Amino acid sequence: MSRSLLITYLGGGLDAHHLISPRRGTNRTTYTSVRGTLALADNPSQALSEDWMLHPAMSNLRALYAEGRVAIVMNTGTLAVPTTRAQYDARSVPLPRALQSHNDQTRIWQLGDATDLMGMSGWIGRMIAALPSSLRGGSFSQITSMAGPQPGFTAPGIRALGLGPTGVLVRQPNIPAKVIQMMEGVMGRAGSFGHPLANEFAAAQLRANQSSAVVRNALAMVTDTTPYPGLPELQTVARLFKSDAYSGRPRSVHFSTQGNYDTHADMMSTLDKNLKTLDQGIGSFWSSAKALGIENDVSMLIHSEFGRSLVPNGSGTDHGWGGHALLIGPVIGGLHGKSPDLRLNGPDMVESRGILLPSTPTEHLLAEVARWMGVPAASMGTVFPNLGSFPTSSGSLLGGLLGGGSSSALRLYP
């Protein structure tokens, strides 16, 4: 059975308080008082629970949530070790480097280790490398990207394939025919050059062209007529995942991005538009997944590099730390993790601007994804070198941090 993971990265720092907002109690009072004109009105039709609601533009996501297809991990983020507010204020424990930096926090998410900003391998590449041999292989790369090379793909012996919106190899437009002819000549001589760098360059070009041909042939066997008003490139991803049965990829990862989430100003209109586009893409992708019969074989992970401040800076908000991540697919649906206390002087906030202190480390979320993809428990420490810094319970990678009651023993996946 094939299993596929789609990672959609929201670049810029998604304002988690605008995606999921409180409905009652002290959190609601704090939220409306602090946010002012940026606060969203209570919307029972978008309720996730008695305490939390989803942004009104996310109607497709809310419908999937009602079906039990959405796991929301609240207040997750990069951590070096479990950290309390008192420890943060006193700087008495190690903290991730370059907090609130777009590039650095994005890199830490992709490396899967907040203790090594300069690491040379990423969690996606290490995950693929750690899979049993029965889950490796296929006729082209197990990692494909519509967003170019990423630090998360890197690992010894692991290669990623860059694709365009239609599923063919990314190639710069308007390349003269003579240049293309020259490149094809170089590829034809792979292995015959007198310099190892030239041989590897030619071999890489040849592999890319061969993989692109495999993708085109596999996609030609999959038809999908689902309309895609938002994020149309995800239709190619759905068809690509369906084609895994034809190309022999038992496990695959695809990476896509949506940008413009750095809402320092004009947050309401910008973010409302972005979330509507994202929701349309989610709705269409899962309509495709159902139509193609792969809805139980595909998971979609949506996250940003960090959340944003609860306190506005005018018409927008500043960089933060903790935020919420979405996992859509054959999951245990619902709200997971510790619901944050939004009081500015509370245990879950740091700094005067109201920055969420993450309660669930990214390693716990990503390791649960890796488990579903088939990484053995004995290899988790290799994929996530800092995982041992975060204690777990009840055999669940999220067990130590999921909150009270029986939910603390739940995994995100059955």
Buried (B, 14 or more C-beta within 10 A) or exposed (E): EBBBBBBBBBBBBBBBBBBBBBBEEEBBEBBBEBBEEBBBEBBEEBBBEEBBBBBBBBBBBBBBBEEEBBBBBBBBBBBBBBBBBEBBEEEEBBBBBBBBBBEBBBBBBBBBBBBBBEBEBBBBBBBBBBBEEEBBEBBBBBBBBBBEEBBBBBBEEBBBBBBEBEBBBBEEEEEEEEEEEEBEEBBEEBEEBEEEEBBEBBBEBBBBBBBBBBBEEBBEEBEBEBEBEBBBBBBBBBBBBBBBBBBEBBBBBBBBBBEEBBBBEEBBEBBBEBBBBBBBBBBBBBBBBEBBEBBEBBBBBBBBBBBBBBBBEEBBBBBBBBBBBBBBBBBBBBBBBBBBBBBBEBEBBBBEBBBBBBBBBBBBBBBBBBBBBBBEEEBBEBBBBBBEBBEBEEEBBBBBBBBEEEBBEBBBBE
